[in-house]
Structures are given as C-alpha cells and as structure tokens.
Amino acid sequence: MLFKTVYPIFRLCPIRRNYVLFNCNNGKVFDGNPKAIFEELRNKQNANQYKFIVTASNGVVIPENVHRVRYMSLAYIFYLAVSKYWVININAFSGVNPRKDQVFLQTWHGTPLKKNWC
C-alpha cells in the first residue's frame, strides 16, 4: 500500500542525473552482475560525481561510502523514482516503469519464456 501511495508522488520529483540504484535480489545479497557493474563504475575517474545506492538488508556486506536502503522502504521507493540509472538483476516490481529519462539496465539471467525444443 505504501508503494502505490508514495511512488507516484516521488515521480513528480526531478530525476537526479548522478544517482545510480543497484538492486540485487531485493537486497538479499550484493553480488553478480550488479556488483560487477558497480565495481567498474566505482573505478572510473569520475566516480566521485555519482551517488551509488545499494538495496541491501541488514547484514549484507556492501562497500564503504555507498548509501544502503532496504527493499520497499520509503528511501528505496524514493530512489527508485528519482535515480537516473537502475541496475537490477530481478523482475521489476509490478507496476514500476522507468520514466522517460531513466535508464533501466536489467541484468537478469535467462528469460521467463523457456521451452524444451527437443
């Protein structure tokens, strides 16, 4: 209920062109392709101009100087609405569509439509 109420309101806020939101398995871990992309971006010369936000539950190890948010918290919903870049390795939450100026990098492995062709 919180999501359906506040997400449309947060979408009225301007997109933060330097925000990059990483969601790996809804915060259960921080690994795989989202983490590899994060590490590559962090090593770029202009990395300090970006704010990196990682969806991570308590106990999940994330790098220093990275903003941690819990999945579906008010902060997560805000950053989802205003971050220029999304790097996500799961199915996006139902009803969530990137805004026109947002970039959604889906690193999910495989496809939901599988068939045995043999």
Buried (B, 14 or more C-beta within 10 A) or exposed (E): EEBEEBBEEBBEEEBBEEBBBBBBBBBBBBEBBBBEBBEEBBEEEEEEEBBBBBBBBEEBEBEEEBBBBBBBEEBBBBBBBBBBBBBBBBEBBEEBEBEEEBEBBEBEEEEEEEEEEE
